[in-house]
Amino acid sequence: MKIDLFTMVDSGGCSAKIAPKQLEEILKCLPLPDDPDILVNIETHDDAGVYRVSDELALVFTTDFFPPVCSDPYEFGQIAAANSISDVYAMGGTPMIALNIMMFPAEKLPFEAYIEILKGGADMASQAGVRIIGGHSIDDFPPKYGLAVVGYIHPQKIITNAGARTGDILVLTKPVGTGIILAGQRLGLTAETDVSQAKSIMKLLNKSGAEVMKRHGVKGATDITGFGLAGHALKMARASSVSITLNLSTLPLIGSTYELTDQGCIPGAAFRNLEYVENEAYVENNLDYNLKMIAFDAQTSGGLLMAVSPEKADKVISELHNKGLDTSAKIGFVTEKMDRYLYLNR
């Protein structure tokens, strides 16, 4: 029996996240624990929390899960696991152990699908050197899957979204457009080659990108997921008290992302992300509307956005290309704080 998970959801992957504006209002109500060993908490909306165990060791904690982003259960498990583990890489950590998080509609899907999702997650975790040692499941529809992940890092080597500095060059390690490509697939507009490319990108661990940024002493980074490139860049700018300029004509794109956007294939999550950013962003006059909306497209298991010192940027790009991240590109720069946190240019 062929199972098509994609038919069970209206929005899958990181497009299913709560709108960023709503999330910020919720987080404002949470108390911040007073503990000197908490090195990174929710205050700057960073990728993961970090807790110091000793002068030499800190633990990186994160969790992520979402509804299906593709048809095949095994591939869904792979993508969800890669996305969950990514937050540890974005902080410069080494992921070590994980727990499965599984919501499975027992009466609507055969048990074989459940097994395939978990197999996909286990195989991707193994590729990352992560041991899955348990988990939790409930009966729920639509199905959802992800991981709670723990990694380790030296307390003095944490990479955060508050680490961007004036003069840094912004480097993106993966092309964007997963939300638009998958929305186009739902409408029957996306070529199968583009869908395959998008899935390959979502299954690609951010391990190599993290290795490069650690080798070159990068201090500021984040991964690009549900709030889109512009949303995560805004969070980085706020946390770092700087302004960020994105040159959207330099963005690496997946397949026919631009053409699909031009046809009006823009997921609802992109408009929610636009609403979140627009009051703190300046949009250049005559900026291509399609490029603007691509910058707000919610990504699933997207690449790393790193703030690299200008003297190292070319070397970082070269090493990323050598590691197979051949679409990695310089897409913007960091300046002192100006009137707006974010500037979107051609």
C-alpha positions as CSV (number, residue, x, y, z in Angstrom):
1,M,0.0,0.0,0.0
2,K,1.5,3.3,-1.1
3,I,1.3,6.0,1.6
4,D,1.3,9.7,0.6
5,L,1.8,11.8,3.8
6,F,1.8,15.0,1.9
7,T,-2.0,14.7,1.2
8,M,-2.7,14.7,5.0
9,V,-1.6,18.3,5.7
10,D,-2.4,21.8,4.5
11,S,1.0,23.1,5.6
12,G,3.9,20.9,6.6
13,G,7.5,21.3,7.7
14,C,8.5,24.6,9.3
15,S,5.6,26.4,7.5
16,A,3.4,25.0,10.2
17,K,5.1,27.1,12.9
18,I,3.1,29.6,14.9
19,A,3.3,33.1,13.3
20,P,6.5,34.8,14.7
21,K,4.4,37.8,16.0
22,Q,2.2,35.5,18.0
23,L,5.2,33.5,19.3
24,E,6.9,36.7,20.6
25,E,3.8,37.7,22.5
26,I,3.8,34.2,24.1
27,L,7.5,34.3,25.0
28,K,7.1,37.7,26.7
29,C,4.9,36.0,29.3
30,L,7.6,33.4,30.3
31,P,9.8,34.2,33.3
32,L,13.6,34.0,32.6
33,P,15.3,31.7,35.2
34,D,18.0,33.3,37.3
35,D,21.0,30.9,37.0
36,P,24.5,32.0,36.1
37,D,25.1,28.7,34.4
38,I,22.4,29.4,31.8
39,L,24.6,30.8,29.0
40,V,21.9,31.1,26.3
41,N,18.1,31.3,27.0
42,I,15.0,32.5,25.2
43,E,15.8,36.2,25.6
44,T,17.3,36.6,22.1
45,H,15.2,33.9,20.5
46,D,18.3,31.9,19.6
47,D,18.4,28.4,18.0
48,A,18.9,26.5,21.2
49,G,19.5,26.8,25.0
50,V,22.9,26.4,26.5
51,Y,23.7,25.3,30.0
52,R,27.2,25.3,31.6
53,V,28.2,22.1,33.4
54,S,31.8,23.0,34.0
55,D,34.5,25.5,32.9
56,E,35.2,23.1,29.9
57,L,31.7,21.8,29.1
58,A,28.3,23.2,28.3
59,L,25.2,21.3,27.0
60,V,23.2,22.5,24.0
61,F,19.4,21.7,24.2
62,T,16.9,22.0,21.4
63,T,13.7,20.4,20.1
64,D,11.8,20.6,16.9
65,F,9.0,18.7,15.2
66,F,6.4,19.3,12.4
67,P,3.8,17.7,10.1
68,P,4.9,16.0,6.9
69,V,6.8,18.0,4.3
70,C,6.9,15.2,1.7
71,S,5.0,12.1,0.6
72,D,7.3,9.3,1.6
73,P,7.4,8.4,5.4
74,Y,11.1,7.5,5.4
75,E,12.1,10.8,3.7
76,F,9.9,12.7,6.1
77,G,11.8,11.1,9.0
78,Q,15.1,12.0,7.5
79,I,14.1,15.7,6.9
80,A,12.5,16.1,10.3
81,A,15.6,14.7,12.0
82,A,18.1,16.8,10.0
83,N,16.0,19.9,10.9
84,S,16.0,19.1,14.6
85,I,19.7,18.5,14.8
86,S,20.5,21.7,12.8
87,D,20.0,24.0,15.8
88,V,22.9,22.4,17.6
89,Y,25.1,22.9,14.6
90,A,24.0,26.6,14.4
91,M,25.3,27.1,17.9
92,G,28.7,25.6,17.1
93,G,27.9,22.5,19.1
94,T,28.4,18.8,18.5
95,P,25.0,16.9,18.7
96,M,25.2,13.7,20.8
97,I,21.9,12.2,21.9
98,A,18.3,12.6,21.1
99,L,14.7,11.5,21.9
100,N,12.0,10.9,19.3
101,I,8.9,13.0,19.4
102,M,6.1,11.3,17.5
103,M,2.5,12.1,16.9
104,F,0.9,9.2,14.9
105,P,-2.8,8.7,13.9
106,A,-3.0,5.0,14.7
107,E,-6.3,4.5,13.0
108,K,-5.5,6.5,9.8
109,L,-2.1,5.3,8.9
110,P,-0.7,1.7,8.7
111,F,1.9,0.8,11.3
112,E,4.5,0.4,8.6
113,A,4.4,4.2,8.0
114,Y,5.2,4.7,11.7
115,I,8.2,2.4,11.4
116,E,9.5,4.1,8.2
117,I,9.4,7.5,9.7
118,L,11.4,6.4,12.7
119,K,13.8,4.5,10.5
120,G,14.4,7.7,8.5
121,G,15.0,9.7,11.6
122,A,17.3,7.0,13.0
123,D,19.4,6.9,9.9
124,M,19.8,10.6,9.7
125,A,20.7,10.8,13.4
126,S,23.3,8.1,12.8
127,Q,24.8,10.1,9.9
128,A,25.2,13.0,12.4
129,G,26.7,10.8,15.0
130,V,23.6,11.1,17.2
131,R,22.3,8.3,19.4
132,I,18.5,8.1,19.8
133,I,18.0,6.7,23.3
134,G,14.2,7.0,23.8
135,G,11.2,9.2,23.1
136,H,7.5,9.7,23.4
137,S,4.5,9.2,21.2
138,I,0.8,10.1,21.2
139,D,-2.1,9.3,18.9
140,D,-2.8,12.5,17.0
141,F,-3.7,13.6,13.5
142,P,-2.0,14.8,11.3
143,P,1.2,12.9,11.9
144,K,4.1,14.9,13.3
145,Y,7.7,13.9,14.0
146,G,10.9,15.4,15.3
147,L,13.6,15.1,17.9
148,A,14.7,16.6,21.2
149,V,18.5,16.9,20.9
150,V,21.4,17.4,23.3
151,G,24.8,18.4,22.2
152,Y,28.0,19.7,23.8
153,I,30.2,22.7,23.4
154,H,33.0,24.6,25.2
155,P,31.4,27.5,27.1
156,Q,33.9,29.9,25.5
157,K,33.1,28.7,21.9
158,I,29.3,29.2,21.7
159,I,28.1,30.7,18.4
160,T,24.9,32.8,18.9
161,N,22.6,35.0,16.9
162,A,23.9,37.9,19.0
163,G,27.4,37.5,17.6
164,A,27.2,39.5,14.4
165,R,29.6,42.5,14.3
166,T,29.8,45.6,12.2
167,G,31.7,44.9,9.0
168,D,30.9,41.2,8.9
169,I,29.9,39.6,5.6
170,L,26.8,37.4,5.6
171,V,27.2,33.9,4.1
172,L,24.4,31.5,3.4
173,T,25.2,27.8,3.0
174,K,22.0,26.5,1.3
175,P,19.7,27.9,-1.4
176,V,16.2,29.0,-0.4
177,G,12.8,28.2,-1.8
178,T,11.6,25.0,-0.1
179,G,8.3,26.5,1.0
180,I,7.5,27.8,-2.5
181,I,8.7,24.6,-4.2
182,L,6.5,22.5,-2.0
183,A,3.5,24.8,-2.4
184,G,4.0,24.5,-6.1
185,Q,4.0,20.8,-5.9
186,R,0.7,20.8,-4.1
187,L,-0.7,22.9,-7.0
188,G,0.8,20.6,-9.6
189,L,3.1,23.4,-10.9
190,T,6.5,22.2,-9.7
191,A,8.7,19.9,-11.8
192,E,9.7,16.7,-10.2
193,T,13.4,17.6,-10.6
194,D,12.8,20.7,-8.4
195,V,11.0,18.7,-5.8
196,S,13.9,16.2,-5.7
197,Q,16.4,19.0,-5.3
198,A,14.4,20.6,-2.5
199,K,14.2,17.3,-0.6
200,S,17.9,16.7,-1.1
201,I,18.6,20.1,0.4
202,M,16.3,19.5,3.4
203,K,18.0,16.1,4.0
204,L,21.5,17.7,4.0
205,L,22.9,18.1,7.5
206,N,24.4,21.5,8.4
207,K,27.4,19.6,9.8
208,S,29.9,20.7,7.1
209,G,28.8,24.3,7.3
210,A,29.2,24.2,11.1
211,E,32.7,22.7,10.8
212,V,33.8,25.6,8.5
213,M,32.4,28.3,10.6
214,K,34.0,26.9,13.8
215,R,37.4,26.6,12.0
216,H,37.3,30.3,11.1
217,G,36.1,31.5,14.5
218,V,32.7,32.7,13.4
219,K,30.8,34.2,16.4
220,G,27.4,34.9,14.9
221,A,25.1,32.5,13.1
222,T,21.6,31.1,12.9
223,D,19.9,28.5,10.8
224,I,17.1,29.5,8.4
225,T,13.8,27.8,9.1
226,G,10.2,28.8,9.6
227,F,10.6,32.5,9.9
228,G,12.3,32.8,6.5
229,L,15.6,34.3,5.6
230,A,14.4,37.9,6.4
231,G,12.8,36.8,9.8
232,H,15.9,35.1,11.0
233,A,18.1,37.9,9.8
234,L,16.0,40.4,11.8
235,K,16.3,38.2,14.9
236,M,20.1,38.2,14.4
237,A,20.2,42.0,13.9
238,R,18.1,42.6,17.0
239,A,20.1,40.2,19.2
240,S,23.4,41.7,18.0
241,S,22.3,45.4,18.1
242,V,23.3,46.0,14.5
243,S,21.7,46.5,11.2
244,I,21.7,43.8,8.5
245,T,21.5,44.4,4.7
246,L,20.5,41.6,2.5
247,N,21.3,41.8,-1.3
248,L,18.4,39.7,-2.6
249,S,19.7,39.4,-6.2
250,T,22.6,37.3,-4.8
251,L,20.4,34.7,-3.2
252,P,20.9,31.2,-4.3
253,L,17.5,29.7,-5.3
254,I,16.2,26.2,-5.6
255,G,15.2,25.3,-9.2
256,S,12.1,27.3,-10.4
257,T,11.6,29.2,-7.1
258,Y,11.6,32.5,-8.8
259,E,9.2,31.4,-11.6
260,L,6.8,29.9,-9.2
261,T,6.7,33.1,-7.1
262,D,6.1,35.1,-10.3
263,Q,3.0,32.8,-10.9
264,G,1.7,33.8,-7.5
265,C,2.7,30.6,-5.7
266,I,3.5,32.2,-2.3
267,P,2.6,30.2,0.8
268,G,0.7,31.8,3.6
269,A,3.7,31.5,6.0
270,A,5.6,34.0,3.8
271,F,2.9,36.7,4.4
272,R,2.9,36.0,8.2
273,N,6.7,36.4,8.1
274,L,6.4,39.7,6.2
275,E,3.9,41.0,8.7
276,Y,6.4,40.2,11.5
277,V,9.3,42.0,9.8
278,E,7.8,44.9,7.9
279,N,7.8,47.5,10.7
280,E,11.5,47.0,11.4
281,A,12.7,46.7,7.8
282,Y,13.4,49.1,5.0
283,V,12.6,47.8,1.5
284,E,14.5,49.4,-1.3
285,N,12.4,51.3,-3.9
286,N,11.6,49.1,-6.9
287,L,12.9,46.0,-5.2
288,D,11.7,42.9,-7.2
289,Y,8.5,41.8,-5.5
290,N,9.3,38.1,-6.2
291,L,12.7,38.4,-4.5
292,K,11.2,40.2,-1.6
293,M,8.6,37.4,-1.0
294,I,11.3,34.7,-1.5
295,A,13.2,36.3,1.4
296,F,10.1,35.7,3.6
297,D,9.5,32.1,2.4
298,A,9.4,29.7,5.4
299,Q,12.3,27.2,5.0
300,T,12.4,23.7,6.3
301,S,15.9,22.4,7.3
302,G,17.5,25.4,5.7
303,G,21.1,26.5,5.6
304,L,23.3,28.4,8.1
305,L,23.4,32.2,7.9
306,M,26.8,33.2,9.3
307,A,28.4,36.5,10.0
308,V,32.0,36.2,8.8
309,S,34.8,38.7,9.2
310,P,35.5,40.4,5.8
311,E,39.1,39.1,5.6
312,K,37.9,35.5,6.0
313,A,34.7,35.6,3.8
314,D,36.3,34.4,0.6
315,K,38.2,31.6,2.3
316,V,35.0,30.5,4.1
317,I,33.1,30.4,0.7
318,S,35.9,28.4,-0.9
319,E,35.9,25.8,1.9
320,L,32.1,25.5,1.8
321,H,32.2,24.9,-2.0
322,N,34.9,22.3,-1.5
323,K,32.7,20.5,1.0
324,G,29.9,20.2,-1.6
325,L,28.0,23.2,-0.5
326,D,28.5,24.7,-3.9
327,T,25.7,27.2,-3.8
328,S,27.0,28.9,-0.7
329,A,27.2,32.7,-1.3
330,K,27.8,36.1,0.2
331,I,24.3,37.6,0.5
332,G,24.7,40.7,2.6
333,F,26.6,42.6,5.3
334,V,26.4,44.0,8.8
335,T,26.6,47.6,9.7
336,E,26.2,49.7,12.9
337,K,22.6,50.0,14.0
338,M,20.7,52.4,11.7
339,D,17.1,53.5,11.6
340,R,15.9,50.0,10.9
341,Y,17.3,46.6,11.8
342,L,16.9,45.1,8.4
343,Y,17.5,46.5,4.9
344,L,16.3,44.6,1.8
345,N,18.1,45.6,-1.3
346,R,18.4,44.3,-4.9
